[in-house]
């Protein structure tokens, strides 16, 4: 039987304390993981320290050693504490929206969507510091390890959930708002070889279903839903659902908060017109 943790919400207890408690509980149940749990979580005083170690442990190779990567992440977190705040919001998003997450520990340690997003946040900080080569190195390494390709220049809000993660591509000038949920195989791409601002702008609370392709400098409005496998080439208004190839509007108004509800079912068609 799978182990289930009694998770206290962050309003009652900070996420970091929950994470440490889950690690201690797991240590008792799985002593073979003692070294991993101690080095990654239990030997640290806060989430920033633990996360910087975790990033370094996963990303280190013959080019960049773990200590170098850890120092890089720690420098980013010290200079911009909002990166840690975003990580906490992302971790909470995974726990709330993924029924496979029995607690924070699973998402933190093993869910590649969460970890890839945190490495993107460090690479984006590097990009803004003018260190584009190092930022692209991290992007390339994440793509090799996790098959998730997020350009460091993209702008992504907090409380974002990358479910499964495999095959997600987010282009250079893409923008993703707070509280979005993005499933595997989603592409936020361009429509050709054009330069400049060429990628989608995704509003707050949007749900992007598995395999959806949103292409071009178009806007997907707040709390919209894009059905799995759709190809979206034109703007989608807020609170609407788009589906198909090419995508059409099939429902306005969609559910109140699709990214949190993670409801991928399609309603009866209320609208049937090209967008």
Secondary structure, 3 states (H helix, E strand, C coil): CCCCCCCCCCCCCCHHHHHHHHHHHHHHHCHHHHHHHHHHHHCCCCHHHHHHHHHHHHHCCCCCCHHHHHHHHHHHHHHCCHHHHHHHHHHHHHHHHCCCCCCHHHHHHHCHHHHHHHHHHHHHHHHHCCCHHHHHHHHHHHHHHHCCEECCCCEECCCCEEECCCCCEECCCCEECCCCEEECCCEEECCCCCCCCCCCEECCCCEECCCCEEECCCEECCCCEECCCCEECCCECCCEEEECECCEEEEECCCCCHHHHCCCCCCCCCCCEEC
